[in-house]
Amino acid sequence: MKISNLEELNTPCLILDKTLLEKNCSLARKKCAELKTILRPHVKTPKSIEVAKIALDNQVGPITVSTLDEAEYFASAGFKDILYAVCIIPKKLARLEFLQKKYDCIIRIVVDSILVAEATVDYSNSHSTKFEILIEIDCGEGRSGLYVEDKKIVEISKIFSECNKTNLMGVLTHAGHSYSTDNKTEILSIANKEREDALAAVKYFLTFNHNNPIISIGSTPTMLFASHLNNISEVRAGIYMFWDLAQASRGICKIEDIAVTVLASVIGHNYQKKKIIIDAGALALSKDISANRFMPEVGYGFVCDPNSGKYLGLNISEIHQEHGAIDISNPDWFDNLPIGSLVRVLPNHSCLTCAGHSSYNILENNMIIDNWRRTNGW
């Protein structure tokens, strides 16, 4: 694309700092190398081929996705080793089979249900289709998965042991509850349980025809604070690529590490209510405010200088669908941020903020050098 200044961009839009992205990704790869495990980046936040390649040091290595749309998007770009880390249901197996055959790839799937295990085996046998399976283990998040002591693990392993085409490869767990604390000792405790439960679950498999079971764990905080990851096959993490204020509020990253912002324009001055109005509302920023209960002053995002990215001491205090409001106590801000001027907003939750946009404007050396598309949908 033609090199642009920020002033030439339509707002609201995403700005992605390429230098920060590369630094964040390099540090995560280094951490996993120190822990002697594979990094399988979770690309549900960026949903971008270019970002995924940077996360993998310009390779098309193993990735994690959260929708079949993502799986197809990345498979079409040459990614062959994909983990769909959301429990499969029977009616999605046909699409999964189609994608694997069309793109000559493996899209590994997750189950935590006897019913789905049986349906997957039936589909595999009747369509002569190969699937690779992980059983999801709940290590404390309380979302999906089976407790490590659950007898269903044995029953599911037996179901897959009787299928020639489909292979039970191992287990998957996710310590999503590690995002709920800023206590480093507690995060370490969660990381230890995540690892221990995943390793223990494999021992409950009734039969297992794979010599090196896959032990797949992951969250950014537990990856960073784990004391060791002995016998863990891979780590799935993703928010480290962009970071956000939710992570900064817990001390997992610094505000200066956040690579993605929303560029917005000032569209009005409300002198009666002492508000500056911008053109970025709920659809551009998300409504995620509760994620930052550790940093309550953040509102719906920190307001920053458009060029330097430095925090101005203001926040987004109110949002509507296409409007955001900045409460001000000093009326001088009406002069400092005139109508038509730009601001950049640091997001509370990068995953949801990015979901409202179709592309990233790539910032490098204070210039917009490219535009990278992203996928959305299921």
C-alpha positions in Angstrom: 0.0 0.0 0.0 1.0 3.6 -0.4 2.8 4.9 2.7 0.5 7.0 4.8 0.5 9.3 7.7 -2.0 8.7 10.5 -4.0 11.8 9.3 -4.8 10.0 6.0 -6.5 7.0 7.6 -10.3 6.7 8.0 -11.3 6.4 11.7 -11.9 4.5 13.8 -9.3 1.9 12.8 -6.7 -0.4 14.3 -3.0 0.6 14.5 -0.5 -2.2 15.0 3.0 -1.3 16.1 5.2 -3.8 14.1 8.2 -3.3 16.3 6.4 -4.0 19.5 4.7 -7.0 17.9 8.0 -8.5 16.9 9.5 -7.8 20.3 6.6 -9.5 22.1 6.7 -12.5 19.9 10.4 -12.9 20.2 10.2 -12.9 24.0 7.5 -15.6 24.0 9.5 -17.8 21.7 12.6 -17.3 23.9 10.5 -18.2 27.0 9.3 -21.5 25.5 12.8 -22.3 24.3 14.0 -21.9 27.9 11.1 -24.2 29.1 12.1 -26.7 26.4 8.6 -26.9 24.9 6.9 -26.0 21.6 5.0 -22.7 21.3 1.7 -23.2 19.4 0.5 -19.6 19.2 -3.2 -19.0 19.7 -4.1 -16.8 16.8 -7.7 -16.1 17.8 -6.8 -12.5 18.8 -4.9 -11.3 15.7 -6.7 -13.6 13.1 -4.1 -12.5 10.7 -1.7 -14.5 8.5 1.0 -11.9 8.7 0.8 -11.7 12.5 0.8 -15.5 12.8 4.0 -15.8 10.7 5.8 -13.2 12.9 4.7 -15.1 16.0 6.3 -18.2 14.4 9.5 -16.4 13.3 8.3 -16.1 9.7 7.3 -19.8 9.5 4.0 -21.6 9.0 4.3 -23.8 12.0 1.8 -25.1 14.5 -1.0 -22.7 15.5 -4.2 -22.7 17.6 -7.5 -21.4 16.4 -10.9 -20.9 18.0 -13.2 -21.1 15.0 -13.4 -23.2 11.8 -13.4 -20.0 9.8 -10.0 -19.3 11.3 -8.9 -22.8 10.5 -9.9 -22.4 6.9 -8.3 -19.0 6.6 -4.9 -20.2 7.9 -5.1 -23.5 6.1 -5.6 -21.7 2.8 -2.3 -19.8 3.5 -0.3 -23.0 3.9 -0.6 -23.7 7.6 -0.8 -27.5 7.9 -0.7 -28.1 11.7 -3.8 -26.6 13.3 -5.5 -27.1 16.6 -9.1 -26.2 16.9 -9.2 -25.6 20.6 -13.0 -25.5 21.1 -15.0 -28.7 21.7 -16.3 -30.1 18.4 -19.9 -31.1 17.9 -21.1 -33.7 15.4 -22.6 -31.4 12.8 -19.2 -29.7 12.3 -17.4 -32.9 11.4 -18.4 -32.7 7.7 -16.9 -29.2 7.4 -13.8 -30.4 9.3 -13.4 -33.3 6.9 -13.8 -31.0 3.9 -11.2 -28.6 5.1 -8.6 -31.3 5.9 -9.0 -32.8 2.4 -9.1 -29.5 0.5 -6.0 -28.1 2.1 -4.2 -31.3 2.9 -3.8 -30.4 6.5 -4.5 -31.7 10.0 -7.0 -29.8 12.1 -6.8 -31.5 15.5 -10.0 -31.4 17.5 -11.1 -31.5 21.2 -13.8 -33.5 23.0 -15.1 -33.8 26.5 -18.3 -35.7 25.9 -19.0 -39.4 25.4 -21.8 -38.6 23.0 -19.5 -36.5 20.8 -16.7 -39.2 21.0 -19.1 -41.8 19.8 -20.4 -39.6 17.0 -16.9 -38.8 15.9 -16.0 -42.5 15.7 -19.2 -43.2 13.8 -18.4 -40.4 11.3 -14.8 -41.5 10.9 -15.8 -45.1 10.2 -18.6 -44.3 7.8 -16.7 -41.7 5.8 -13.3 -43.3 6.1 -12.0 -40.0 7.5 -9.0 -39.5 9.8 -9.4 -37.3 12.9 -6.9 -36.5 15.6 -8.4 -36.0 19.1 -7.4 -34.4 22.4 -9.6 -34.8 25.5 -10.1 -31.5 27.3 -9.3 -31.4 31.0 -10.7 -28.7 33.4 -7.7 -27.6 35.5 -9.8 -25.1 37.5 -11.3 -22.6 35.0 -14.7 -24.2 35.2 -15.7 -23.6 31.6 -15.4 -26.9 29.6 -13.4 -30.1 30.0 -13.4 -33.0 32.5 -11.9 -33.0 35.9 -8.8 -35.2 36.0 -10.5 -37.8 38.2 -13.6 -38.0 36.0 -14.3 -41.6 34.8 -15.5 -40.3 31.5 -11.8 -39.9 30.5 -11.5 -43.7 30.6 -14.7 -44.2 28.7 -13.8 -41.8 26.0 -10.4 -43.3 25.6 -12.0 -46.7 25.2 -14.3 -45.4 22.5 -11.4 -44.1 20.4 -9.3 -47.2 21.0 -11.8 -49.1 18.9 -11.5 -46.9 15.9 -8.8 -47.5 13.2 -9.0 -44.2 11.5 -9.3 -41.7 14.3 -6.5 -41.4 16.9 -6.6 -40.2 20.4 -3.5 -38.1 20.6 -3.5 -36.8 24.2 -5.0 -34.0 26.4 -5.5 -30.3 26.4 -6.2 -27.9 29.2 -6.4 -24.2 29.6 -5.8 -22.2 32.8 -8.0 -19.3 31.8 -8.6 -18.4 35.5 -5.0 -17.2 35.6 -6.3 -14.0 34.1 -8.4 -13.3 37.3 -5.5 -12.4 39.6 -2.6 -10.1 39.9 -0.9 -12.3 42.6 2.2 -13.8 41.1 2.3 -16.6 43.7 -1.3 -17.5 42.8 -0.5 -17.5 39.1 2.4 -19.9 39.8 0.1 -22.2 41.7 -2.4 -22.2 38.8 0.5 -22.9 36.4 1.6 -25.9 38.5 -1.9 -27.3 38.6 -2.4 -26.8 34.9 0.7 -28.9 34.2 0.1 -31.5 36.8 -3.6 -32.1 35.9 -2.7 -32.5 32.2 0.0 -35.0 32.9 -2.1 -37.0 35.3 -5.1 -37.2 32.9 -3.2 -39.3 30.3 -2.6 -42.0 32.9 -6.4 -42.6 33.0 -6.5 -43.5 29.3 -7.6 -47.1 29.0 -5.6 -47.8 25.9 -3.3 -45.6 24.0 -1.5 -46.4 20.8 0.7 -43.3 20.6 4.1 -43.5 22.2 4.5 -39.8 22.9 1.1 -38.4 24.0 0.4 -34.7 23.3 0.2 -32.7 26.5 -1.1 -29.3 25.4 -1.5 -26.5 28.0 -1.6 -22.8 27.8 -2.3 -19.3 28.8 0.0 -16.3 28.6 0.3 -15.8 32.4 1.0 -19.4 33.2 3.5 -19.6 30.3 5.4 -16.7 31.7 5.3 -17.8 35.4 5.7 -21.5 35.1 8.7 -22.8 37.0 9.2 -25.7 34.6 7.2 -27.5 31.8 8.8 -30.9 32.0 7.0 -33.5 29.8 4.7 -30.8 28.4 4.5 -31.0 24.6 3.3 -27.6 23.7 2.1 -24.2 25.1 -0.9 -22.4 23.6 -0.8 -18.7 24.3 -1.8 -15.6 22.3 -2.5 -12.3 24.1 1.3 -11.8 24.5 1.4 -10.8 20.8 -0.6 -7.6 21.3 -1.1 -7.3 25.1 -3.8 -5.0 26.5 -4.8 -3.1 29.6 -6.3 -6.1 31.3 -2.9 -7.8 31.3 -1.1 -4.5 32.2 -3.4 -4.1 35.2 -2.2 -7.4 36.6 1.5 -6.6 36.0 1.8 -9.3 33.3 3.0 -6.7 30.9 3.8 -3.0 30.9 1.5 -0.4 29.2 4.4 0.4 26.9 4.3 -3.2 25.6 0.8 -2.9 24.2 1.1 -3.2 20.4 -2.4 -2.5 19.2 -4.4 0.7 19.6 -7.5 2.2 18.1 -7.1 5.4 16.1 -10.1 7.7 16.6 -11.1 11.3 15.7 -12.5 14.0 17.9 -16.0 14.7 16.5 -17.5 17.0 19.1 -17.2 19.1 22.2 -19.9 18.9 24.8 -19.2 22.1 26.9 -22.2 21.6 29.2 -21.2 18.1 30.3 -17.4 18.7 29.9 -17.0 15.8 27.5 -15.0 15.3 24.3 -16.7 13.1 21.8 -14.8 10.7 19.5 -16.0 8.4 16.7 -14.9 5.2 18.4 -17.7 3.6 20.4 -18.7 0.1 21.5 -18.2 -1.5 18.0 -14.7 -0.1 17.7 -13.5 -0.5 21.3 -15.8 -3.3 22.7 -17.8 -2.9 25.9 -15.2 -4.8 28.0 -14.7 -2.8 31.1 -15.0 -5.4 33.8 -11.7 -7.0 32.7 -9.9 -4.1 34.3 -11.3 -4.2 37.8 -7.6 -4.2 38.9 -7.3 -0.8 37.2 -10.7 0.9 37.6 -9.6 4.3 36.3 -9.2 2.8 32.9 -12.8 3.2 31.8 -13.2 1.8 28.3 -9.6 2.5 27.4 -6.7 4.9 28.0 -6.5 7.9 25.6 -3.0 8.5 24.1 -1.2 10.9 21.9 -1.7 9.8 18.2 2.0 10.1 17.3 4.0 9.1 20.3 1.4 6.7 21.8 2.0 8.2 25.2 -0.9 8.2 27.7 -2.5 11.6 28.1 -4.0 11.0 31.5 -7.5 10.7 30.1 -9.8 7.7 29.6 -12.9 6.7 27.6 -15.5 7.2 30.2 -18.7 6.4 28.2 -19.5 4.6 25.0 -22.4 4.2 22.7 -22.5 2.2 19.5 -20.5 4.7 17.4 -19.6 7.3 20.0 -17.1 7.5 22.8 -16.9 10.2 25.4 -13.9 11.5 27.3 -14.8 13.2 30.6 -12.5 16.2 31.3 -12.1 18.3 34.4 -9.9 21.0 32.8 -11.6 22.9 29.9 -8.2 23.4 28.3 -8.6 20.0 26.8 -11.1 21.4 24.4 -8.2 23.5 22.9 -5.7 20.6 23.2 -8.0 18.2 21.4 -9.9 20.3 18.8 -12.6 18.8 16.6 -10.9 16.8 13.9 -7.8 16.0 15.9 -6.7 12.4 16.5 -6.2 10.2 19.6 -5.2 6.6 20.0 -6.9 4.4 22.5 -5.3 1.5 24.4 -7.8 -1.3 24.6 -9.0 -3.1 27.7 -9.2 -6.5 25.9 -7.4 -6.7 22.6 -9.3 -9.9 21.5 -12.7 -8.2 21.5 -11.5 -4.8 20.3 -9.8 -6.3 17.2 -12.9 -8.3 16.4 -14.7 -5.1 15.5 -12.3 -4.4 12.6 -11.3 -5.9 9.3 -7.7 -5.0 9.1 -4.6 -3.6 10.8 -2.8 -0.4 9.8 0.9 -1.3 10.3 3.0 1.3 12.1 6.8 1.3 11.8 9.1 4.2 12.4 6.1 6.5 12.9 4.7 5.8 9.5 1.9 3.5 8.2 3.7 1.1 6.0 1.1 -1.5 5.2 -2.4 -2.9 5.8 -2.9 -6.5 6.9 -6.3 -8.1 6.6 -7.8 -10.3 9.3 -10.6 -12.8 9.3 -13.8 -12.7 11.3 -16.6 -15.2 11.7 -17.2 -18.8 12.6 
